[in-house]
Amino acid sequence: MSRNLLAGKRVLLGVTGSIAAYKSAFLIREFVKSGAEVQVVCTPAALDFVTPLTLSTLSKRPVLVELIKDSEHGVWNNHVELGLWADFVVIAPASANTLAKMRSGEANNLLLTTFLSARCPVYFAPAMDLDMHAHPANQDNIAELISRGQIEIPSESGELASGLVGTGRMAEPETIVDFIADDLKAKSPLHGRKVLITAGPTREPIDPVRYIGNRSSGKMGYAIAEAAVIAGADVVLVSGPVSIDPPAGVKLKQVETAEEMYQAAFPEFEDADIAILAAAVADFTPSKVYDEKVKKSDAGMDVELQKTKDILMSLGEVKKDQILVGFALESENELENAKGKLARKNCDLIVLNSIRNEGAGFGFDTNQVTFVEHNNTTPLELMSKREVASALIDYILKNFL
């Protein structure tokens, strides 16, 4: 699903005078469920069909109707700020009257002035009786708006308020939200690209109850997966055992050991466009795994270790035109070691973080990293792992695609 692209988006929902205005309440719920913020702007005629109390309760914001909020004290609803605030505008239902005014550039209510001020995508979902919908004047208005870059969410066919049956029904709220999410995905910078991401720790078994592991929480890798999905990518997330939920929209492959991670990641790399290996993979695994729990003894216990497969190096050896990103967690000679890893493992980029930096490394919600290329280093400030993930995807888009 692409609805997670709506998370954090600021939606300005315009509601006009149509019997379909009752559906706007359900539309708000769908946007809010998808993680979006919703600001409702109603035309005065819309209030004949739906109450501001209903819409404000669902959106958790006051519904805006009038351009002048308080004439006595000179307070007004700033349509310019509203247009700049929104990531996109949705006019649903869009009546024939409002569509005509949008085309002609009229500005006699707050919604229309906001529409004329908006610099973001504008979607509109027509809603009217079938004869009005089919009228050449209305169809001409719709065609002209589309030619200017506005995006129509087509009306559906069915029973109308007049009792007639035909085209003119506003698309259902779920359809509208899915339409917008799919449109955003299709226009996203990583649309059509496959991104392979590894995350979390591995657990190398000693016996049925004991293992060798590390403190990786998986938060960094999962944040990168989320950022890649938001950028429109098809994401395969190969994850060691973690206690966090995967982002919506990823193909999750859960593994335990370094060998299992290798077996899961290697075939996915063949048709990947980008691989980001953020997992903290064990460098060693016990040479022998006991079938039964080893009993404690005064003599202690010796565990012989052998090297695990180097997943990053293995992918670097077969890399064609993919972008390969590795992580390096260092405690000394950080930059020198990161550059050595970059060359040795045939990576395009190393994300370096030091365990000596406060708030960085395993278990934290924050991280402080440096992007390391052969001839360039870009240090970042301490920030949330989500912000680091977004910065990483932006860096890849800017420098490698």
C-alpha positions as CSV (number, residue, x, y, z in Angstrom):
1,M,0.0,0.0,0.0
2,S,1.1,3.5,-0.7
3,R,-1.0,5.2,2.0
4,N,1.9,5.6,4.2
5,L,3.1,8.3,1.8
6,L,0.4,10.4,3.4
7,A,1.9,10.2,6.9
8,G,2.8,13.7,8.1
9,K,1.3,15.4,5.0
10,R,-0.7,18.6,5.5
11,V,-4.0,18.3,3.7
12,L,-6.3,21.3,3.1
13,L,-9.7,19.8,2.5
14,G,-12.2,22.1,0.7
15,V,-15.9,21.3,1.2
16,T,-18.5,22.9,-1.1
17,G,-22.3,23.0,-1.3
18,S,-23.3,19.5,-2.4
19,I,-25.3,16.7,-0.8
20,A,-22.1,14.7,-1.0
21,A,-20.6,17.0,1.7
22,Y,-21.7,14.4,4.3
23,K,-18.9,12.2,2.9
24,S,-16.3,14.8,3.8
25,A,-16.5,13.5,7.4
26,F,-15.5,10.0,6.3
27,L,-12.8,11.5,4.1
28,I,-11.3,13.3,7.0
29,R,-11.2,10.1,9.0
30,E,-9.4,8.3,6.1
31,F,-6.8,11.0,5.9
32,V,-6.3,11.1,9.7
33,K,-6.0,7.3,9.8
34,S,-3.2,7.5,7.2
35,G,-1.3,9.9,9.5
36,A,-2.1,13.2,7.7
37,E,-3.0,16.6,9.2
38,V,-6.3,18.0,7.9
39,Q,-7.5,21.6,7.8
40,V,-11.0,22.0,6.5
41,V,-12.2,25.1,4.6
42,C,-15.9,25.2,3.8
43,T,-17.8,27.4,1.4
44,P,-20.8,29.1,3.1
45,A,-23.1,26.8,1.0
46,A,-21.4,23.7,2.4
47,L,-22.9,24.5,5.8
48,D,-26.3,23.7,4.5
49,F,-25.3,20.1,4.3
50,V,-22.7,19.5,7.0
51,T,-21.9,21.1,10.4
52,P,-18.5,22.6,11.3
53,L,-18.7,20.8,14.7
54,T,-18.6,17.4,13.0
55,L,-15.7,18.4,10.7
56,S,-13.7,20.1,13.4
57,T,-14.2,17.2,15.8
58,L,-12.8,14.8,13.3
59,S,-10.0,17.0,12.0
60,K,-9.1,18.4,15.5
61,R,-8.9,21.8,14.0
62,P,-11.4,24.7,13.7
63,V,-13.2,24.7,10.4
64,L,-12.6,27.9,8.4
65,V,-15.4,29.5,6.5
66,E,-15.1,33.3,6.3
67,L,-12.2,35.3,5.1
68,I,-12.8,37.9,7.8
69,K,-12.7,36.2,11.2
70,D,-13.3,39.2,13.4
71,S,-14.0,42.5,11.6
72,E,-14.2,44.4,14.9
73,H,-10.6,43.6,15.8
74,G,-9.2,43.2,12.3
75,V,-8.7,39.4,12.5
76,W,-8.8,37.4,9.2
77,N,-8.1,33.9,8.0
78,N,-4.9,34.3,5.9
79,H,-5.6,32.5,2.6
80,V,-2.0,33.0,1.5
81,E,-0.6,31.2,4.6
82,L,-3.2,28.4,4.1
83,G,-2.1,27.9,0.6
84,L,1.6,27.8,1.6
85,W,0.8,25.5,4.6
86,A,-0.8,22.7,2.6
87,D,1.2,19.9,1.0
88,F,-1.8,19.4,-1.3
89,V,-5.4,20.7,-1.6
90,V,-8.4,18.4,-2.0
91,I,-11.7,19.9,-3.0
92,A,-14.3,17.2,-2.3
93,P,-17.1,17.5,-3.0
94,A,-16.4,20.0,-5.8
95,S,-19.7,21.4,-7.0
96,A,-20.4,22.6,-10.5
97,N,-20.6,26.1,-9.1
98,T,-17.1,25.9,-7.5
99,L,-15.6,24.3,-10.5
100,A,-16.8,27.2,-12.7
101,K,-15.4,29.7,-10.3
102,M,-12.1,27.9,-10.1
103,R,-11.8,28.1,-13.8
104,S,-12.7,31.7,-14.1
105,G,-10.5,32.7,-11.1
106,E,-13.3,34.1,-8.9
107,A,-12.3,34.8,-5.4
108,N,-15.5,35.5,-3.4
109,N,-14.9,33.0,-0.6
110,L,-12.1,31.7,1.5
111,L,-11.8,28.4,-0.3
112,L,-11.4,30.1,-3.7
113,T,-8.9,32.6,-2.5
114,T,-6.9,29.8,-0.9
115,F,-7.1,27.8,-4.1
116,L,-5.7,30.7,-6.1
117,S,-2.9,31.1,-3.5
118,A,-1.9,27.4,-3.4
119,R,1.5,26.4,-4.8
120,C,0.9,22.7,-4.2
121,P,-1.0,20.0,-6.1
122,V,-4.8,20.5,-6.2
123,Y,-7.1,17.5,-6.5
124,F,-10.8,17.9,-7.1
125,A,-13.6,15.3,-6.9
126,P,-16.7,16.5,-8.8
127,A,-20.1,15.8,-7.3
128,M,-23.4,16.7,-9.0
129,D,-26.4,15.3,-10.8
130,L,-25.7,13.4,-14.1
131,D,-27.1,16.1,-16.4
132,M,-25.1,18.8,-14.7
133,H,-22.0,16.6,-14.8
134,A,-22.5,15.8,-18.5
135,H,-23.3,19.4,-19.5
136,P,-20.7,20.7,-22.0
137,A,-20.1,23.8,-19.9
138,N,-19.2,21.6,-16.8
139,Q,-17.1,19.2,-18.9
140,D,-15.3,22.2,-20.4
141,N,-14.5,23.6,-17.0
142,I,-13.1,20.2,-15.8
143,A,-11.0,19.9,-19.0
144,E,-9.6,23.4,-18.6
145,L,-8.7,22.8,-14.9
146,I,-6.9,19.6,-15.9
147,S,-5.0,21.4,-18.6
148,R,-3.7,23.9,-15.9
149,G,-2.4,21.1,-13.8
150,Q,-5.2,20.4,-11.4
151,I,-6.0,16.7,-10.9
152,E,-9.5,15.3,-11.3
153,I,-10.6,12.4,-9.1
154,P,-13.3,11.2,-11.5
155,S,-16.9,10.9,-10.4
156,E,-18.5,7.5,-10.1
157,S,-21.6,6.1,-11.6
158,G,-24.5,5.1,-9.4
159,E,-27.7,6.3,-7.8
160,L,-27.8,10.1,-7.3
161,A,-29.7,12.3,-4.8
162,S,-32.3,13.1,-7.5
163,G,-33.2,9.4,-7.9
164,L,-31.5,9.2,-11.3
165,V,-28.8,6.7,-12.0
166,G,-25.6,7.7,-13.8
167,T,-22.3,9.5,-13.5
168,G,-21.9,12.3,-11.0
169,R,-21.5,10.7,-7.6
170,M,-18.4,11.9,-5.7
171,A,-15.8,9.1,-5.5
172,E,-16.0,7.3,-2.2
173,P,-13.6,8.6,0.6
174,E,-11.5,5.4,0.5
175,T,-11.2,5.8,-3.3
176,I,-10.1,9.4,-3.0
177,V,-7.4,8.7,-0.4
178,D,-6.1,5.8,-2.4
179,F,-6.1,7.8,-5.6
180,I,-4.1,10.6,-4.0
181,A,-1.6,8.2,-2.4
182,D,-1.1,6.3,-5.7
183,D,-0.6,9.6,-7.5
184,L,2.0,10.8,-4.9
185,K,3.8,7.4,-5.2
186,A,3.9,7.6,-9.0
187,K,5.4,11.1,-8.8
188,S,7.9,10.1,-6.0
189,P,11.6,10.2,-6.7
190,L,12.2,6.5,-6.1
191,H,9.0,5.3,-7.9
192,G,9.8,2.1,-9.7
193,R,13.1,1.6,-7.9
194,K,13.8,-1.4,-5.7
195,V,15.7,-0.8,-2.5
196,L,17.2,-3.6,-0.4
197,I,17.7,-2.8,3.3
198,T,19.2,-4.9,6.1
199,A,18.5,-4.0,9.7
200,G,18.8,-5.1,13.3
201,P,21.2,-7.6,14.9
202,T,21.9,-11.3,14.2
203,R,21.9,-14.0,16.8
204,E,24.4,-16.7,16.5
205,P,23.3,-19.8,18.5
206,I,25.6,-21.6,21.0
207,D,22.9,-24.0,22.1
208,P,19.0,-23.9,22.1
209,V,18.9,-21.1,24.7
210,R,22.1,-19.1,24.3
211,Y,23.4,-17.0,21.5
212,I,26.0,-14.4,20.6
213,G,24.4,-11.1,19.7
214,N,24.7,-7.4,19.9
215,R,22.7,-4.4,21.2
216,S,21.3,-3.3,17.8
217,S,17.6,-2.2,18.1
218,G,17.0,-2.0,14.3
219,K,15.7,1.5,14.7
220,M,18.1,3.0,12.2
221,G,17.5,0.4,9.5
222,Y,13.7,0.5,10.0
223,A,13.8,4.3,9.7
224,I,15.7,4.1,6.5
225,A,13.1,1.6,5.2
226,E,10.3,4.0,6.1
227,A,12.1,6.9,4.4
228,A,12.6,4.8,1.2
229,V,8.9,3.9,1.1
230,I,7.9,7.5,1.5
231,A,10.2,8.3,-1.4
232,G,8.2,5.8,-3.5
233,A,10.5,2.8,-3.5
234,D,9.7,-0.8,-3.5
235,V,11.4,-1.8,-0.3
236,V,12.7,-5.3,0.7
237,L,13.6,-5.2,4.4
238,V,15.8,-8.1,5.6
239,S,15.6,-7.9,9.4
240,G,17.2,-9.6,12.3
241,P,15.2,-10.1,15.5
242,V,13.9,-6.7,16.8
243,S,10.9,-5.6,18.9
244,I,9.6,-2.9,16.6
245,D,7.0,-3.1,13.9
246,P,8.1,-2.8,10.3
247,P,7.0,0.2,8.3
248,A,3.8,-0.2,6.2
249,G,4.5,-1.1,2.6
250,V,7.7,-3.0,2.9
251,K,8.4,-6.6,2.0
252,L,9.7,-8.0,5.2
253,K,12.0,-11.0,5.4
254,Q,12.8,-12.0,9.0
255,V,16.0,-13.8,9.9
256,E,18.0,-14.8,12.9
257,T,21.6,-15.6,12.0
258,A,24.2,-14.0,9.7
259,E,24.0,-16.9,7.4
260,E,20.2,-16.5,7.1
261,M,20.6,-12.8,6.4
262,Y,23.1,-13.6,3.7
263,Q,20.8,-16.1,2.1
264,A,17.9,-13.7,2.2
265,A,19.7,-10.6,1.0
266,F,21.9,-12.0,-1.7
267,P,19.2,-13.0,-4.2
268,E,17.3,-9.8,-3.6
269,F,20.3,-7.8,-4.6
270,E,20.3,-9.1,-8.2
271,D,17.5,-6.8,-9.3
272,A,17.8,-4.1,-6.7
273,D,18.7,-0.5,-7.7
274,I,20.0,0.4,-4.2
275,A,21.2,-1.7,-1.3
276,I,21.6,-0.1,2.2
277,L,23.2,-2.5,4.7
278,A,22.4,-1.1,8.1
279,A,22.2,-4.4,10.0
280,A,24.7,-5.1,12.8
281,V,25.8,-8.5,11.5
282,A,27.9,-10.7,13.7
283,D,31.4,-11.1,12.5
284,F,31.8,-14.5,14.2
285,T,29.6,-17.5,14.9
286,P,30.2,-20.6,17.0
287,S,31.9,-23.4,15.1
288,K,29.7,-25.9,17.0
289,V,26.1,-25.5,18.0
290,Y,25.1,-27.8,20.8
291,D,21.8,-29.7,20.4
292,E,21.1,-29.6,24.1
293,K,21.5,-26.8,26.6
294,V,25.1,-26.8,27.9
295,K,25.2,-27.2,31.7
296,K,27.1,-24.8,33.9
297,S,30.3,-26.2,35.2
298,D,33.1,-24.9,37.4
299,A,35.5,-25.5,34.6
300,G,33.8,-22.9,32.5
301,M,33.0,-23.1,28.8
302,D,35.1,-22.6,25.7
303,V,33.3,-21.5,22.5
304,E,35.3,-21.7,19.3
305,L,34.3,-19.1,16.8
306,Q,34.6,-18.9,13.0
307,K,34.0,-16.0,10.7
308,T,30.6,-15.4,9.2
309,K,30.1,-14.5,5.5
310,D,30.8,-10.8,4.9
311,I,27.4,-9.8,3.3
312,L,28.6,-6.3,2.3
313,M,31.7,-7.5,0.6
314,S,29.8,-10.3,-1.1
315,L,27.4,-7.8,-2.6
316,G,30.3,-5.5,-3.6
317,E,31.9,-8.3,-5.5
318,V,28.9,-8.9,-7.7
319,K,27.7,-5.3,-7.9
320,K,26.9,-4.1,-11.4
321,D,25.3,-0.7,-11.6
322,Q,23.6,-0.8,-8.2
323,I,24.2,1.8,-5.5
324,L,25.7,0.0,-2.5
325,V,25.7,1.7,0.9
326,G,27.4,0.2,4.0
327,F,27.4,1.3,7.7
328,A,30.5,1.5,9.8
329,L,30.4,1.7,13.6
330,E,33.8,2.8,14.8
331,S,35.5,3.7,18.1
332,E,38.9,4.8,16.8
333,N,40.5,6.1,13.6
334,E,36.9,6.4,12.4
335,L,37.3,8.2,9.1
336,E,40.4,6.2,8.1
337,N,38.6,2.9,8.8
338,A,35.4,4.0,7.0
339,K,37.4,5.0,3.9
340,G,39.2,1.6,4.0
341,K,35.8,-0.2,4.2
342,L,34.5,1.9,1.3
343,A,37.3,0.8,-1.0
344,R,37.7,-2.7,0.3
345,K,34.0,-3.6,-0.1
346,N,33.4,-1.7,-3.3
347,C,30.8,0.6,-1.8
348,D,29.5,3.8,-3.1
349,L,28.9,5.3,0.3
350,I,29.7,4.5,3.9
351,V,27.5,5.9,6.7
352,L,29.9,6.3,9.6
353,N,28.9,6.7,13.2
354,S,31.1,6.6,16.3
355,I,30.2,4.9,19.5
356,R,32.0,7.7,21.3
357,N,29.4,10.3,20.2
358,E,26.8,10.9,22.9
359,G,23.3,9.9,21.7
360,A,24.6,7.8,18.8
361,G,24.9,4.1,18.2
362,F,22.8,1.2,19.5
363,G,19.5,1.7,21.3
364,F,19.1,5.5,20.9
365,D,16.4,7.3,19.0
366,T,19.1,9.7,17.8
367,N,22.2,9.3,15.8
368,Q,25.1,11.3,14.5
369,V,26.7,10.2,11.3
370,T,29.1,11.2,8.5
371,F,28.5,10.3,4.9
372,V,31.8,9.1,3.5
373,E,32.7,8.9,-0.2
374,H,36.1,8.4,-1.7
375,N,36.7,12.2,-2.2
376,N,34.1,13.7,0.1
377,T,32.8,13.6,3.6
378,T,29.6,15.1,4.9
379,P,29.2,15.2,8.7
380,L,25.7,15.6,10.1
381,E,24.6,17.0,13.4
382,L,23.0,14.8,16.1
383,M,19.4,14.2,15.0
384,S,16.6,11.7,15.2
385,K,17.1,8.5,13.3
386,R,14.2,9.3,11.2
387,E,15.9,12.6,10.2
388,V,19.1,10.7,9.5
389,A,17.2,8.3,7.3
390,S,15.6,11.1,5.3
391,A,18.9,12.8,5.0
392,L,20.5,9.6,3.7
393,I,17.7,9.0,1.1
394,D,18.0,12.7,0.0
395,Y,21.8,12.3,-0.3
396,I,21.5,9.2,-2.5
397,L,19.0,11.0,-4.7
398,K,21.1,14.1,-5.1
399,N,24.5,12.4,-5.6
400,F,23.9,9.0,-7.2
401,L,20.6,9.2,-9.2
